[in-house]
Amino acid sequence: MSLPQSHEVRASQERFPRYVACAVAGVFVVLGVAAAVLPESVIAASRYLVSPLGIFAAAALRVGIGAALLFVAQGSRAPAILRIMGAAMLIAGLMFPIFGVDSSKARIEWEADHLMFLRLEGALFAWAGVVVYKLSWRN
């Protein structure tokens, strides 16, 4: 027989996914705005951080965000959309180290030559953060 949960425990269990969603949305928005507003700084930081260790750190971040989206999806307004986004991030994170440092360097140089694309990509990333935030809350 299980003991009934107190109101405080239930309330904290309901709030935790909201905090996770806010953190994920915040990461999306901050990175997106940075890419849209300061693409040269993002390129410089990317060049500095690209290394085998940096690739694994970025992959771990993507896997973490994907897992967080899958976690948040269950109690959201649109669980299917958040599950798709989470699965895509999870797969991207798992595949990222396979492509390696040279592929990442090539992508960074391509984006450095096409800053308008990087700005658009940043705006879409920020928009995705807003979507995650809005969809993760139930009415």
C-alpha positions as CSV (number, residue, x, y, z in Angstrom):
1,M,0.0,0.0,0.0
2,S,1.4,3.3,-0.9
3,L,1.2,6.4,1.2
4,P,-0.7,9.4,-0.2
5,Q,1.5,12.1,-1.4
6,S,1.3,15.5,0.3
7,H,0.2,18.5,-1.6
8,E,3.7,20.0,-1.5
9,V,5.3,16.9,-3.0
10,R,2.8,16.7,-5.8
11,A,3.2,20.4,-6.5
12,S,7.0,20.1,-6.7
13,Q,6.7,17.1,-9.0
14,E,4.4,19.1,-11.3
15,R,6.8,22.2,-11.3
16,F,10.0,20.3,-12.0
17,P,9.2,19.6,-15.7
18,R,8.3,23.3,-16.1
19,Y,11.8,24.3,-14.8
20,V,13.4,21.8,-17.2
21,A,11.3,23.3,-20.1
22,C,12.3,26.8,-19.1
23,A,16.0,25.8,-19.0
24,V,15.8,24.2,-22.4
25,A,13.9,27.1,-23.9
26,G,16.4,29.5,-22.4
27,V,19.4,27.7,-24.0
28,F,17.6,27.8,-27.3
29,V,16.8,31.5,-27.1
30,V,20.2,32.6,-25.8
31,L,22.1,30.7,-28.5
32,G,19.6,31.7,-31.2
33,V,19.8,35.4,-30.3
34,A,23.6,35.3,-30.1
35,A,23.8,33.8,-33.6
36,A,21.3,36.3,-35.0
37,V,22.7,39.4,-33.4
38,L,26.4,38.6,-33.1
39,P,27.3,36.0,-35.7
40,E,31.0,37.0,-35.9
41,S,31.3,36.3,-32.1
42,V,29.5,33.0,-32.5
43,I,31.9,32.0,-35.3
44,A,34.9,33.1,-33.2
45,A,33.7,31.1,-30.2
46,S,33.0,28.1,-32.5
47,R,36.5,28.2,-33.9
48,Y,38.0,28.3,-30.4
49,L,35.9,25.5,-29.1
50,V,36.1,23.0,-32.0
51,S,38.3,20.1,-30.8
52,P,37.7,16.5,-30.0
53,L,36.7,17.4,-26.4
54,G,34.5,20.3,-27.7
55,I,32.7,17.9,-30.0
56,F,31.9,15.6,-27.2
57,A,30.8,18.4,-25.0
58,A,28.5,19.7,-27.7
59,A,27.2,16.2,-28.3
60,A,26.5,15.8,-24.6
61,L,24.6,19.1,-24.6
62,R,22.5,18.0,-27.5
63,V,21.7,14.6,-25.9
64,G,20.8,16.3,-22.7
65,I,18.5,18.8,-24.4
66,G,16.9,15.9,-26.4
67,A,16.4,13.9,-23.2
68,A,14.9,16.9,-21.5
69,L,12.5,17.5,-24.3
70,L,11.4,13.9,-24.2
71,F,10.9,14.2,-20.4
72,V,8.9,17.4,-20.7
73,A,6.7,16.1,-23.5
74,Q,4.6,13.8,-21.4
75,G,2.8,16.6,-19.5
76,S,2.8,19.2,-22.3
77,R,0.2,20.7,-24.6
78,A,1.6,19.0,-27.7
79,P,3.6,15.9,-26.6
80,A,4.0,14.6,-30.2
81,I,5.8,17.8,-31.3
82,L,8.1,17.9,-28.3
83,R,8.9,14.2,-28.7
84,I,9.8,14.7,-32.3
85,M,12.0,17.7,-31.4
86,G,13.6,15.7,-28.5
87,A,14.2,12.6,-30.7
88,A,15.8,14.8,-33.4
89,M,18.1,16.5,-30.8
90,L,19.0,13.1,-29.3
91,I,19.9,11.6,-32.7
92,A,21.8,14.7,-33.6
93,G,23.8,14.5,-30.4
94,L,24.6,10.8,-30.9
95,M,25.6,11.3,-34.5
96,F,27.7,14.5,-33.9
97,P,30.9,12.8,-32.8
98,I,30.8,10.4,-35.7
99,F,31.3,13.3,-38.2
100,G,34.3,14.6,-36.2
101,V,36.3,17.7,-36.0
102,D,37.1,18.2,-39.7
103,S,33.4,18.2,-40.5
104,S,32.7,20.8,-37.8
105,K,35.5,23.0,-39.0
106,A,34.1,22.9,-42.5
107,R,30.7,23.8,-41.3
108,I,32.0,26.7,-39.2
109,E,34.0,28.0,-42.3
110,W,30.9,27.7,-44.5
111,E,28.8,29.6,-42.0
112,A,31.5,32.3,-41.7
113,D,31.2,32.8,-45.4
114,H,27.4,32.8,-45.2
115,L,26.6,35.0,-42.2
116,M,23.0,35.7,-43.4
117,F,22.3,31.9,-43.1
118,L,23.8,31.9,-39.6
119,R,21.5,34.9,-38.6
120,L,18.5,33.1,-40.0
121,E,19.5,29.9,-38.3
122,G,19.8,31.8,-35.0
123,A,16.4,33.4,-35.4
124,L,14.9,30.0,-36.0
125,F,16.7,28.6,-33.0
126,A,15.3,31.4,-30.8
127,W,11.8,30.8,-32.2
128,A,12.2,27.1,-31.4
129,G,12.9,28.1,-27.8
130,V,9.7,30.1,-27.6
131,V,7.8,27.1,-29.1
132,V,9.3,24.7,-26.5
133,Y,8.4,27.1,-23.7
134,K,4.8,27.6,-25.0
135,L,4.1,24.0,-25.7
136,S,5.5,22.7,-22.5
137,W,2.9,24.4,-20.3
138,R,-0.6,22.9,-19.9
139,N,-3.5,25.3,-19.6
